[in-house]
Amino acid sequence: MKIIAELWGEKIDLAIGEINGICEGEKIKCRIIKVDYPVAIIETDNYTPLKRAGLLRRISKQIYSGKNIPNLGIKLEDYAIRVRKNKNWKEGEIIRALANGVEGKVNLENPKNIIRVYAGKNLHIGMELYDFSEQSFESRRAKNLPISYPITMHPRLARAMINLAKVKSGARILDPFCGTGSILIEGAIIGMKMYGSDIDERMLKASQTNLRSFGIDAILEKKDVGEIEGSYDAIVTDPPYGRSSSSMGEEIYKLYDRAFKKFSEVTSKVVIALPDEKAIKIGEKYFELEEAYPYRVHKSLTRYFSYFRI
Ligand SMILES: C[S@@+](CC[C@H](N)C(=O)[O-])C[C@H]1O[C@@H](n2cnc3c(N)ncnc32)[C@H](O)[C@@H]1O
């Protein structure tokens, strides 16, 4: 079947990388047929694993993609038509025209069927299958956590980082710079076995408090990154950049070199947010760089979400 995946945010390449990461990790066939912002059209027999995504808003079953407003010619018990705002289309006109082709009762309060409409270069229409608002990302944003710091990562990005690692649900994942725990929380929610460590006692306390507030469990230890041991399906992490998050006085590239060397002893896959190309080059001393997605945080900080493999 063809599905319409509504993207969250405007980082299209990162969102597509995440979708591919989930499909590869869960070993399901999915083919991205087209990206026409704000949606991607995907062919797959099994969309359920995509509910793991961080950078999606909704998934719908495609019923039309094309230039014109179609006559849908469908019969539904009850329904609502919801149009994503777009300055090139008049919402009311689309709804009226589409409603002519739908037989059934309009129910705006609690509809059994939601017809979703998106306008990119083409018009895309689908029957909603899943709404990511169920996942309450908002409740895990820094401002809503019991303990947060300016370094706390957005939960949707933390989730996307986990998915970029191309691992199956249940995988063992370590975040050795866990900070306030956003990567640990998002990984645990989608069924990963999460391990976290950090050099700073305050951060471990923050992680522990935040995890507990969602009833989530992870194994936490106070450790310098040079002391990590064991074996993991992946490391997913957000190290200090030498800005607001402290590197304990250590020169940042020296810390990255130490970290990557250690990572190569405990895993074959690393997803990491890095501040620049010099940092990526350090990773390439120990791993092959397979993907890198620049993500502009603000004028003077771009993070490169990078996926390395041995
Ligand atoms: C950018 S923050 C992580 C933020 C985290 N993703 C969050 O959402 O809160 C980097 C973390 O690395 C930790 N850190 C700095 N140097 C370290 C080292 N040598 N070993 C382990 N952790 C270290 C800091 O204490 C900080 O919590």
The ligand as a MOL file (V3000), in Angstrom:
LIG
                    3D

  0  0  0     0  0            999 V3000
M  V30 BEGIN CTAB
M  V30 COUNTS 27 29 0 0 0
M  V30 BEGIN ATOM
M  V30 1 C 25.3250 18.0040 25.2910 0
M  V30 2 S 25.2390 17.2760 26.8590 0 CHG=1
M  V30 3 C 24.1140 15.9690 26.6390 0
M  V30 4 C 22.7120 16.4420 26.5850 0
M  V30 5 C 21.6690 15.3570 26.5560 0
M  V30 6 N 21.5100 14.8120 25.2310 0
M  V30 7 C 20.3480 15.9090 27.0880 0
M  V30 8 O 19.3490 15.9170 26.3310 0
M  V30 9 O 20.3140 16.3560 28.2330 0 CHG=-1
M  V30 10 C 26.7910 16.5110 27.0640 0
M  V30 11 C 26.9880 15.7720 28.3730 0
M  V30 12 O 28.3100 15.2040 28.3700 0
M  V30 13 C 28.7960 15.1650 29.6940 0
M  V30 14 N 30.2700 15.0010 29.6600 0
M  V30 15 C 31.2120 15.9510 29.4410 0
M  V30 16 N 32.4350 15.4060 29.4300 0
M  V30 17 C 32.2780 14.0660 29.6570 0
M  V30 18 C 33.1700 12.9660 29.7450 0
M  V30 19 N 34.4970 13.1220 29.6280 0
M  V30 20 N 32.6620 11.7310 29.9440 0
M  V30 21 C 31.3000 11.5550 30.0740 0
M  V30 22 N 30.4110 12.5690 30.0170 0
M  V30 23 C 30.8880 13.8050 29.8020 0
M  V30 24 C 28.2960 16.4510 30.3130 0
M  V30 25 O 28.2240 16.3220 31.7350 0
M  V30 26 C 26.9150 16.6320 29.6320 0
M  V30 27 O 25.9070 16.1030 30.4650 0
M  V30 END ATOM
M  V30 BEGIN BOND
M  V30 1 1 1 2
M  V30 2 1 2 3
M  V30 3 1 2 10
M  V30 4 1 3 4
M  V30 5 1 4 5
M  V30 6 1 5 6
M  V30 7 1 5 7
M  V30 8 2 7 8
M  V30 9 1 7 9
M  V30 10 1 10 11
M  V30 11 1 11 12
M  V30 12 1 11 26
M  V30 13 1 12 13
M  V30 14 1 13 14
M  V30 15 1 13 24
M  V30 16 1 14 15
M  V30 17 1 14 23
M  V30 18 2 15 16
M  V30 19 1 16 17
M  V30 20 1 17 18
M  V30 21 2 17 23
M  V30 22 1 18 19
M  V30 23 2 18 20
M  V30 24 1 20 21
M  V30 25 2 21 22
M  V30 26 1 22 23
M  V30 27 1 24 25
M  V30 28 1 24 26
M  V30 29 1 26 27
M  V30 END BOND
M  V30 END CTAB
M  END
